[in-house]
Amino acid sequence: MKNLFNIDAELYEIYNEIENNGGEMTPELEAALEISESERLTKGEGYVYVIKQLKSQAELIKSEIKRLQEIAKRYETSADKLADTLLESVIAHGQIKTAFVTISSRKSKSVSITDESLIPTEFLRIKTEPNKTALKEALEGGQIIDGALIVENVSLNIR
């Protein structure tokens, strides 16, 4: 069975033969063109079914991932609650030591931001990123901007 690449190659060969014949269609070329075009349409339709099946599988997997992430989150929440309860016990009554595990607490320091707007600029990180909307407008308006250009993309449209 031919693949779409081979069918397209055959069609290009037929188009080249028609061009070499000065645009004249012989009965043989017409029959070959009809067969190749029919195969291309059938194969293209088959590709669409496979594409839709694969996208459907991807959506199913995404929903399963979401479901599993929710389960993982519940497990993490339960583990965190148990760890908090254990920490409270260690703080109140001291470390727990067995033959297999030693459980203790330690102190550490971290910074808690109460109002970010009051932080002096010397303590802020500033992230810059290109404004693609403004760049596109300027480039389409004829402005030349080093480091940016308009790229025309082609995508498949299936209805």
C-alpha positions as CSV (number, residue, x, y, z in Angstrom):
1,M,0.0,0.0,0.0
2,K,1.3,3.4,-0.9
3,N,1.9,6.1,1.7
4,L,1.0,9.7,1.2
5,F,4.6,10.7,0.4
6,N,4.7,8.2,-2.5
7,I,1.3,9.3,-3.8
8,D,2.4,13.0,-3.7
9,A,5.6,12.0,-5.5
10,E,3.5,10.2,-8.2
11,L,1.3,13.3,-8.6
12,Y,4.3,15.5,-9.0
13,E,5.7,13.2,-11.7
14,I,2.3,13.3,-13.6
15,Y,2.3,17.1,-13.3
16,N,5.8,17.3,-14.7
17,E,4.8,15.0,-17.6
18,I,1.8,17.2,-18.4
19,E,4.1,20.2,-18.3
20,N,6.7,18.5,-20.6
21,N,3.8,17.7,-23.0
22,G,3.1,21.4,-23.3
23,G,0.1,21.1,-21.0
24,E,-1.5,18.4,-23.1
25,M,-3.3,15.7,-21.3
26,T,-3.0,12.2,-22.8
27,P,-5.6,9.6,-21.9
28,E,-2.9,7.7,-20.0
29,L,-1.9,10.8,-18.0
30,E,-5.5,11.6,-17.3
31,A,-6.1,8.0,-16.0
32,A,-2.9,8.1,-13.9
33,L,-3.9,11.5,-12.5
34,E,-7.3,10.3,-11.6
35,I,-6.0,7.2,-9.8
36,S,-3.3,9.0,-7.9
37,E,-5.7,11.8,-6.9
38,S,-8.3,9.2,-5.8
39,E,-5.6,7.4,-3.7
40,R,-4.5,10.8,-2.2
41,L,-8.0,11.6,-1.2
42,T,-8.5,8.2,0.3
43,K,-5.2,8.3,2.1
44,G,-5.8,11.8,3.3
45,E,-9.1,10.8,4.8
46,G,-7.4,7.9,6.5
47,Y,-4.8,10.2,7.9
48,V,-7.6,12.5,9.3
49,Y,-9.1,9.5,11.1
50,V,-5.8,8.5,12.6
51,I,-5.1,12.1,13.6
52,K,-8.4,12.3,15.4
53,Q,-7.9,9.0,17.1
54,L,-4.4,10.1,18.3
55,K,-5.7,13.4,19.6
56,S,-8.6,11.6,21.3
57,Q,-6.1,9.3,23.0
58,A,-4.0,12.4,24.0
59,E,-7.0,14.0,25.6
60,L,-7.8,10.8,27.5
61,I,-4.3,10.6,28.8
62,K,-4.4,14.3,29.8
63,S,-7.6,13.7,31.8
64,E,-6.0,10.6,33.4
65,I,-2.9,12.7,34.3
66,K,-5.2,15.3,35.9
67,R,-7.0,12.6,37.9
68,L,-3.7,11.1,39.1
69,Q,-2.3,14.5,40.0
70,E,-5.4,15.1,42.2
71,I,-4.8,11.7,43.9
72,A,-1.1,12.6,44.4
73,K,-2.1,16.0,45.8
74,R,-4.4,14.2,48.3
75,Y,-1.5,11.9,49.3
76,E,0.9,14.9,49.7
77,T,-1.7,16.7,51.8
78,S,-2.2,13.7,54.1
79,A,1.6,13.2,54.4
80,D,2.0,16.9,55.3
81,K,-0.7,16.7,57.9
82,L,0.9,13.6,59.5
83,A,4.3,15.4,59.4
84,D,2.8,18.4,61.1
85,T,1.2,16.3,63.8
86,L,4.6,14.5,64.3
87,L,6.4,17.8,64.5
88,E,4.0,19.1,67.2
89,S,4.6,16.0,69.2
90,V,8.4,16.3,68.9
91,I,8.3,20.0,69.8
92,A,6.1,19.3,72.8
93,H,7.8,16.1,74.1
94,G,11.2,15.9,72.6
95,Q,12.8,13.7,70.0
96,I,11.7,10.2,69.2
97,K,14.4,7.6,68.9
98,T,13.9,3.9,67.9
99,A,16.2,1.3,66.4
100,F,15.2,2.3,62.9
101,V,14.6,6.0,63.1
102,T,15.4,9.2,65.0
103,I,12.9,12.0,64.7
104,S,13.8,15.5,65.9
105,S,13.2,19.1,65.0
106,R,15.5,21.9,64.0
107,K,15.1,25.6,63.6
108,S,15.8,27.6,60.5
109,K,15.2,31.1,59.2
110,S,13.4,32.3,56.0
111,V,12.1,35.6,54.7
112,S,8.4,36.1,54.6
113,I,7.1,38.9,52.3
114,T,4.2,40.7,53.9
115,D,3.8,43.5,51.3
116,E,5.8,43.3,48.1
117,S,5.0,46.9,47.2
118,L,7.0,48.2,50.2
119,I,10.2,46.3,49.3
120,P,13.0,48.7,48.1
121,T,14.0,48.2,44.4
122,E,17.5,47.1,45.4
123,F,16.0,43.9,46.8
124,L,13.8,43.2,43.7
125,R,14.5,41.0,40.7
126,I,13.3,42.4,37.5
127,K,12.4,40.0,34.7
128,T,12.3,41.4,31.2
129,E,10.8,39.6,28.2
130,P,10.0,40.7,24.7
131,N,6.6,42.1,24.0
132,K,5.7,40.0,21.0
133,T,2.5,41.9,20.3
134,A,4.3,45.3,20.0
135,L,7.1,43.7,18.0
136,K,4.7,42.2,15.5
137,E,2.9,45.5,15.0
138,A,6.2,47.3,14.5
139,L,7.6,44.7,12.1
140,E,4.4,44.6,10.1
141,G,4.5,48.4,10.0
142,G,7.8,48.1,8.2
143,Q,10.2,48.8,11.1
144,I,13.4,46.8,11.1
145,I,14.2,45.4,14.6
146,D,17.4,43.5,15.2
147,G,16.8,40.2,16.9
148,A,13.2,39.8,15.7
149,L,11.4,39.0,12.4
150,I,8.0,37.9,11.3
151,V,7.8,34.2,10.6
152,E,4.9,32.8,8.6
153,N,3.7,29.5,9.9
154,V,1.5,27.0,8.1
155,S,-0.7,24.7,10.1
156,L,-3.1,21.9,9.1
157,N,-6.8,22.7,9.2
158,I,-9.1,19.7,9.5
159,R,-12.9,20.2,9.6
